[in-house]
Amino acid sequence: MNGIARLILVVVVVSAALVAAWKLAAAPDACLAAPTRACVVDEAVRTAAAIGGAAPRAGALAELASAQGKAGLAVESAASIAAALATAQSVDDSVARAFALVGVARAQAEFGDFVAALRTAESVAAGMPRALALNATAEAEAKAGRAKEAADAFAAAVATASSEKAGGTRVRALTQIAEAQARSGPARETGPTLAAALREAQAIESEAERADLMAAIASVLADIGDLEGARNIAPSLADEGARGDVLNSVATTLAKSGKIEEAGGVAQSIGAAGARAWAFIAVANAQVEAGSVKDAAATFDRARQAALASAAAGERAESLAHVAVFQARAGMKEAADANFSAALAQAQSIKDDAARKGALVMLGIDLALAGRTSEALALAPSAPEAFGRAELFEAVVAARTKAADYAGALQTARQLSDGARRVRALARMASEMPR
């Protein structure tokens, strides 16, 4: 796209923002009274245009472009992408500019403009951001059936990630690429990337960082069905929690593949109580799907017992809430109520103010996941002002959108004080609404 065409598209999106603002000013409650995908997108356009910082505005415009594309608004999506690109290129800080361009490349690839996406990715300074931009482009090409082009882009992403100087950053980038490869095609494409990540991770000097990185690699190995490879990593991890995360991934994969008895055995072998609770939840979910509701109820009880065995009240609260979410989804309302109540009691018992607020936010998010949005919002005053409350509101917007409570979702989205987060919530809401 040449400079004149890009300028025209930027003018289009700015004009659209002004029109949307005029509509909202003329009838501020019209969208809330009867939300439609079109008016939610209009509100997102207006909100994006009002964001002050160039980097967050670029990210918001990229999110908006994705939602417009899913809504079938091709011209508007193209205009938002052009505006996002121009805005990202104007960011002064080089690191912030690089990550803003990652979002633009992803939006271009989702739109199907792979040439532009690759051009944007290649314009990013070498390092993790460039690898992530190439990775996003590769995954989109794979979804579009462009296997050769996707393989080439993945190879470029791996080469770029491998050139990253910081060892931990290099491993994280390679692991993220492997995850995208696992989602996009045959497991054989993922193996070499994970092998490279594992070699790099084993050379990390910090024991804690090495354990964290290797546990993430093991999780991807389990996801692609290489359970032996994942299990082989576990004994090398000194931290019980990291070993537990690996074995939880193994148990979850086994449960999803229908090997419920074997998954239960792995779950029982996990020493870390929180990971053991998660593994039993995976087994119980598989039992529910198999129609073994009575067995699932017993397994959920084992998950509850594991949650209560956690040493810290915050971990007990989080694990109990997770158990409750999946019990609610399985229709076990009474048991879910009991576990949500127990989770609340555990969270409220935490003496440290910041830790208590964090636990209450996590509980609120889980309540939203279970569709109990009013209870989730009741915890908002307890949440930290910035990050925590926004996370909670976004979870409620998603839950209410899923339940087709579009007015409630829009009302909650408007409570997000951060413009970029509000655009993201509105964009995701619009993408899930009927045309």
MOVENCOR-V442755 format. One record per residue. N is the residue number from 1. PSI is psi as a letter, one per 30 degrees, with the letter a starting at -180 (none if undefined). OMEGA is omega in radians with two decimals (* if undefined). D_FIRST is the distance of its C-alpha to the first C-alpha in Angstrom with 2 decimals. Layout:
BEGIN
N PSI OMEGA D_FIRST
N PSI OMEGA D_FIRST
END
This chain:
BEGIN
1 k -3.12 0.00
2 l -3.05 3.83
3 e -3.12 6.75
4 e 3.14 8.30
5 e 3.14 6.25
6 e 3.13 6.42
7 e 3.14 9.95
8 e -3.12 10.79
9 e 3.09 10.22
10 e 3.11 12.26
11 e 3.13 14.80
12 e -3.08 15.06
13 e 3.09 15.93
14 e 3.09 18.29
15 e 3.11 19.85
16 e 3.13 20.36
17 e 3.14 22.07
18 e 3.10 24.31
19 e 3.13 25.24
20 e 3.12 26.04
21 e 3.12 28.14
22 e 3.12 29.95
23 e -3.09 30.74
24 e 3.14 32.12
25 e -3.12 34.17
26 e -3.11 35.54
27 i -2.99 36.60
28 f -3.08 36.49
29 g -3.10 38.36
30 e -3.13 36.96
31 e -3.14 34.57
32 e -3.12 37.31
33 e -3.13 39.82
34 i -3.05 37.80
35 k 3.01 34.60
36 l 3.11 31.90
37 e -3.09 28.58
38 e -3.08 26.88
39 f 3.07 28.89
40 e 3.08 28.49
41 e 3.10 24.68
42 e -3.13 25.13
43 e 3.09 27.36
44 e 3.10 24.95
45 e -3.13 22.23
46 e -3.12 24.92
47 e 3.14 26.12
48 e -3.10 22.77
49 f -3.08 22.22
50 f -3.12 25.71
51 k -3.04 25.40
52 e -3.07 26.24
53 k -3.09 25.10
54 e -3.09 21.49
55 e 3.10 21.86
56 e 3.11 23.53
57 e 3.10 21.24
58 e 3.12 18.16
59 e -3.14 20.25
60 e 3.12 21.35
61 e 3.10 17.93
62 e 3.07 17.03
63 e -3.14 20.42
64 e 3.13 19.87
65 e 3.12 16.64
66 e 3.14 18.80
67 e 3.12 21.57
68 e 3.10 19.55
69 e 3.13 18.28
70 f 3.13 21.94
71 f -3.14 23.03
72 g -3.14 21.00
73 i -3.00 18.91
74 e -3.12 15.56
75 e -3.14 13.99
76 e 3.12 15.58
77 e 3.12 14.58
78 e 3.13 10.82
79 e 3.12 11.64
80 e 3.11 13.85
81 e 3.13 11.49
82 e 3.12 9.13
83 e 3.11 12.54
84 e -3.14 13.88
85 e -3.14 11.41
86 e -3.14 12.04
87 e -3.14 15.66
88 e -3.12 16.09
89 f -3.13 14.98
90 f -3.12 17.62
91 k -3.07 20.41
92 e -3.09 23.14
93 k -3.03 24.94
94 e -3.14 23.50
95 e 3.12 24.86
96 e 3.12 23.73
97 e -3.13 20.19
98 e -3.12 20.25
99 f 3.05 21.50
100 e 3.13 19.09
101 f 3.05 16.18
102 e 3.12 18.24
103 e 3.12 18.06
104 e 3.13 14.29
105 e 3.12 14.12
106 e 3.13 16.85
107 e 3.11 15.22
108 e -3.13 12.04
109 e 3.11 14.66
110 e 3.13 16.85
111 f 3.13 14.24
112 g 3.12 14.02
113 i -3.02 10.53
114 e 3.12 12.50
115 e 3.13 10.26
116 e -3.14 8.14
117 e 3.12 11.69
118 e 3.13 13.23
119 e 3.11 10.93
120 e 3.13 11.80
121 e -3.11 15.34
122 f 3.11 15.76
123 f 3.14 14.89
124 k 3.12 17.86
125 k -3.09 21.16
126 k 3.14 23.46
127 a -3.06 25.79
128 e 3.13 26.12
129 e -3.14 22.85
130 e 3.10 20.86
131 e 3.14 23.24
132 e 3.10 22.77
133 e 3.09 18.96
134 e 3.14 19.46
135 e 3.13 22.32
136 e 3.11 20.46
137 e 3.14 17.83
138 e -3.11 20.82
139 e 3.11 22.73
140 e 3.12 20.07
141 e 3.11 19.77
142 e 3.12 23.57
143 f -3.14 23.82
144 g 3.12 21.59
145 g 3.13 24.05
146 i -2.99 21.95
147 e -3.10 24.97
148 e -3.13 24.29
149 e 3.11 20.76
150 e 3.13 22.24
151 e 3.13 25.13
152 e -3.13 23.03
153 e 3.07 21.06
154 e 3.13 24.43
155 e 3.10 25.95
156 e 3.11 23.37
157 e 3.12 24.02
158 e -3.14 27.75
159 e 3.14 27.60
160 e 3.12 25.73
161 e -3.11 28.19
162 f -3.13 31.08
163 f 3.12 30.23
164 k -3.04 30.61
165 e -3.09 33.71
166 k -3.06 35.30
167 e -3.13 37.16
168 e 3.11 36.97
169 e 3.12 33.23
170 e -3.13 32.84
171 e -3.13 34.98
172 e 3.13 33.21
173 e 3.13 29.80
174 e 3.14 31.33
175 e 3.10 33.11
176 e 3.10 30.03
177 e 3.13 28.32
178 e 3.10 31.55
179 e 3.11 31.56
180 e 3.09 28.10
181 e 3.14 29.31
182 e 3.12 32.45
183 f -2.93 30.61
184 f -3.06 28.39
185 a -3.08 30.86
186 k -3.11 34.20
187 f -3.10 36.12
188 f 3.11 36.43
189 f -3.07 32.84
190 e -3.03 33.81
191 e -3.12 37.10
192 e 3.13 36.05
193 e 3.12 33.71
194 e 3.12 36.58
195 e 3.11 39.03
196 e 3.12 37.01
197 e -3.12 36.77
198 e 3.10 40.52
199 e -3.14 41.43
200 e -3.10 39.53
201 e -3.12 41.03
202 f -3.13 44.54
203 f -3.14 44.20
204 k -3.07 43.46
205 e -3.11 46.50
206 k -3.10 46.52
207 e -3.11 48.40
208 e 3.14 46.86
209 e 3.13 43.25
210 e -3.14 44.07
211 e -3.14 45.62
212 e -3.12 42.68
213 e -3.11 40.18
214 e 3.08 42.46
215 e 3.10 43.07
216 e 3.11 39.33
217 e 3.13 39.19
218 e 3.12 42.27
219 e 3.11 40.75
220 e 3.08 37.86
221 e 3.12 40.49
222 e -3.12 42.43
223 e -3.12 39.44
224 g 3.06 38.86
225 g 3.11 42.60
226 i -3.07 43.76
227 e 3.11 46.60
228 e 3.12 48.72
229 e 3.12 46.06
230 e -3.13 45.68
231 e -3.13 49.45
232 f 3.14 49.91
233 e -3.01 47.87
234 e -3.09 49.97
235 f -3.11 53.21
236 f -3.09 51.44
237 j -3.11 50.45
238 e -3.09 53.17
239 k -3.10 51.84
240 e 3.13 53.20
241 e 3.12 50.28
242 e 3.08 47.78
243 e 3.14 50.04
244 e 3.12 50.18
245 e 3.13 46.41
246 e -3.10 46.31
247 e 3.05 49.19
248 e 3.10 47.71
249 e 3.13 44.60
250 e -3.13 47.01
251 e -3.13 49.07
252 e 3.12 46.06
253 e 3.11 44.78
254 e -3.12 48.31
255 e -3.13 48.75
256 f 3.14 45.53
257 g 3.08 46.63
258 g 3.12 49.98
259 i -2.95 52.11
260 e -3.12 53.49
261 e 3.12 56.79
262 e 3.11 55.26
263 e 3.11 52.65
264 e 3.10 55.52
265 e 3.10 57.31
266 e 3.13 54.36
267 e -3.11 53.96
268 f -3.09 57.64
269 f -3.07 57.42
270 k -3.12 54.89
271 e -3.12 56.60
272 k -3.01 54.06
273 e -3.12 54.91
274 e 3.11 51.44
275 e 3.12 49.87
276 e 3.11 52.90
277 e 3.13 52.37
278 e -3.13 48.75
279 e 3.11 49.89
280 e 3.06 52.59
281 e 3.12 50.10
282 e 3.13 48.06
283 e -3.14 51.31
284 e 3.11 52.33
285 e 3.11 49.00
286 e 3.11 49.52
287 e 3.08 53.05
288 e -3.13 51.92
289 f 3.12 49.49
290 f 3.13 52.37
291 g -3.14 54.60
292 i -3.01 56.92
293 e -3.13 56.88
294 e 3.09 60.26
295 e 3.13 59.22
296 e 3.13 55.95
297 e 3.12 57.96
298 e 3.14 60.07
299 e 3.05 57.08
300 e 3.11 55.48
301 e 3.07 58.81
302 e 3.08 58.55
303 e 3.10 55.09
304 e 3.13 56.68
305 e 3.10 59.45
306 e 3.13 57.01
307 e -3.12 55.09
308 f -3.14 58.38
309 f 3.12 59.23
310 k -3.05 56.36
311 e -3.05 57.73
312 k -3.13 55.47
313 e 3.13 55.48
314 e 3.12 51.69
315 e 3.09 51.24
316 e -3.14 53.95
317 e -3.11 52.22
318 e -3.10 48.80
319 e 3.11 50.34
320 e 3.13 52.56
321 e 3.10 49.65
322 e 3.09 47.70
323 e -3.10 50.82
324 e 3.14 51.07
325 e -3.06 47.49
326 f 3.00 48.08
327 e 3.12 51.58
328 e 3.13 50.22
329 f 3.13 47.73
330 g 3.13 50.69
331 g 3.14 52.68
332 i -2.97 55.13
333 e -3.08 55.14
334 e 3.13 58.42
335 e 3.12 57.56
336 e 3.10 54.09
337 e -3.11 55.70
338 e -3.11 58.14
339 e 3.04 55.53
340 e 3.11 53.29
341 e 3.12 56.42
342 e 3.12 57.34
343 e 3.12 53.85
344 e 3.12 54.12
345 e 3.13 57.56
346 e -3.12 56.35
347 e -3.11 53.40
348 f -3.13 55.70
349 f -3.10 58.18
350 k -3.06 55.87
351 e -3.13 57.32
352 k -3.02 54.35
353 e -3.11 52.41
354 e -3.14 48.89
355 e 3.13 49.64
356 e 3.13 51.17
357 e 3.11 48.18
358 e 3.12 45.86
359 e 3.13 48.10
360 e 3.06 48.14
361 e 3.13 44.34
362 e 3.10 44.25
363 e 3.13 46.98
364 e 3.12 45.09
365 e 3.12 41.99
366 e 3.07 44.29
367 e 3.10 45.96
368 e 3.12 42.60
369 e 3.12 41.88
370 g 3.12 45.24
371 g -3.08 44.35
372 i -2.96 46.79
373 e 3.13 44.39
374 e 3.09 47.09
375 e 3.12 48.90
376 e -3.12 45.72
377 f 3.11 45.02
378 f 3.13 48.66
379 f -3.09 47.92
380 e 3.13 45.06
381 f 3.13 47.48
382 f -3.04 48.58
383 l 3.03 45.09
384 k -3.01 43.78
385 e -2.98 41.87
386 d -2.98 38.43
387 e -3.00 37.39
388 e -3.10 40.16
389 e 3.12 40.13
390 e 3.10 36.37
391 e -3.13 36.66
392 e 3.14 39.50
393 e 3.14 37.76
394 e 3.10 34.68
395 e 3.12 37.10
396 e 3.09 38.86
397 e -3.14 35.70
398 e -3.11 34.87
399 e -3.14 38.49
400 e 3.06 38.82
401 e 3.13 35.61
402 e -3.14 36.99
403 g -3.12 40.24
404 g 3.01 38.47
405 i -3.01 39.82
406 e 3.10 36.65
407 e 3.12 38.48
408 e 3.13 39.94
409 e -3.13 36.63
410 e 3.13 34.96
411 e 3.11 37.99
412 e 3.12 37.82
413 e -3.13 34.09
414 f 3.10 34.86
415 f 3.11 37.36
416 j -3.08 34.72
417 f 3.14 34.76
418 k -3.06 31.72
419 e -3.12 28.60
420 e 3.11 26.33
421 e 3.14 29.03
422 e 3.10 29.48
423 e 3.14 25.84
424 e 3.14 26.14
425 e 3.14 29.39
426 e -3.14 28.16
427 e 3.14 25.02
428 e 3.07 27.25
429 e -3.11 29.80
430 e -3.11 27.45
431 f -3.14 26.23
432 f -3.10 29.93
433 l 3.10 30.97
434 k 3.13 31.51
435 none * 29.18
END
